[in-house]
Amino acid sequence: MLATTFAALGDGTRLAVVTRLSRGEATMGELAAPHRVSLPAMTKHVGVLVDAGLVSRRKVGRTVVCSLRPEAFTEVQTWLGDLTTYWNTTIDRLEDLLRGSDDEH
């Protein structure tokens, strides 16, 4: 799932769509407008995000409204948290090592 999420977010337009949807729902037209892409092209981009489980869409009359699925980002958040813990621990060990070598000189 993590690889699918990052693959979906690896495109600049799709990343911008997720960023936009983090502020609230939007129609396909609203999502397409800043990118100067056609509605069919935006439909494909949103389809990738829907397939990855990051976005949901629903019809309201003839309009398609998209929204973010924040729970879909839990795995990414956990992964980033684990990496942060790893790097903080590694940096702490490096600092300890450097302090130790300073004490020897």
N, C-alpha and C positions, 0 to 999 in steps of 0.2 A: 504493500500500500504506500509506503514512504516513497519508493521509486516512482510510482504513478503520480503521486502528489507533486514531486519535484519536476517530473517531466511536463506535467500540465502547467506548472508555474514557470517553466523554462522559457516561455515565449513572452516577450515584453508586453504585447497586447493583453494576453490573459492575466499577467501579473497586474497590469493597470486595472483590469476589470475587477479583480479580487480587491485591490486597494479601494476602488470606487464603491464596491458593494459593502466594504467594511463601514461605510458611512450610512448605509441604509439601502433599501430596495431600489431597483431601477428597471426601466423598460429596456427592451433591446435597442430601441432608437436612442435612448439616453446613453446607453453604453457605447453605441457605434459612433455617435457624433464627434467626440474629441479625437477619434482615430482616423476619421475620414475613410472608413471602410463601409462596404455595403451591408445591408441587413443580412443577406445570405452568408457573407464572410463572418459577421459577428455571431450568427447562429452557429456556425461551425466552431468558433472559439468557445462559446458558451457550452456547446455540446461536449467539448473536451473536459471542461471544468465540471460539468454535470457527471460525466462518466467517471471522473476521478473522485466524485463524491463531495466536492468542495462547494458546489453551488446547486441550488434548486431553482426550478422555474415553474411557473403556473400561468394559466391563461385567465385573464380577466376580460371577458368579452372577446374582442379581436386582438387584444394587446397581451404580449408575453412579458410577465414581470419576473425578474430574477432576484434572488436573495442569497446571501452567504450562509453556509452551514458551519458555524463556528466550531461545533463539536468535531468536525472533520479535521481540524488542525491540532487536535490533542496529541496525536502521534508525533507530529512535527515538534510541538512544544516539548514533549518528553525527550525526544532525540536531542534537541538543542540544549535542554537542561543537563542531560548526561554529558554532552560535549563541554559545556561550560564548567561543570564540576571537574572533568578531566583536566582541562586547561588551567583552571585555578589551582588544582593540586600540583600540576607540573610546574607552574610558575612559582608556587610557594616552595617547592623542593629546590628549584634553581636558585631562588633568593637565599635559601638556607645554605646551599652549597657555596654561593658567592660570598656570603657573610663569613662562612667558615674559612674560605681561602684568604679573605682579608685579614682575619684574626691571625693567620699563620705568618703573614708578612710584616 
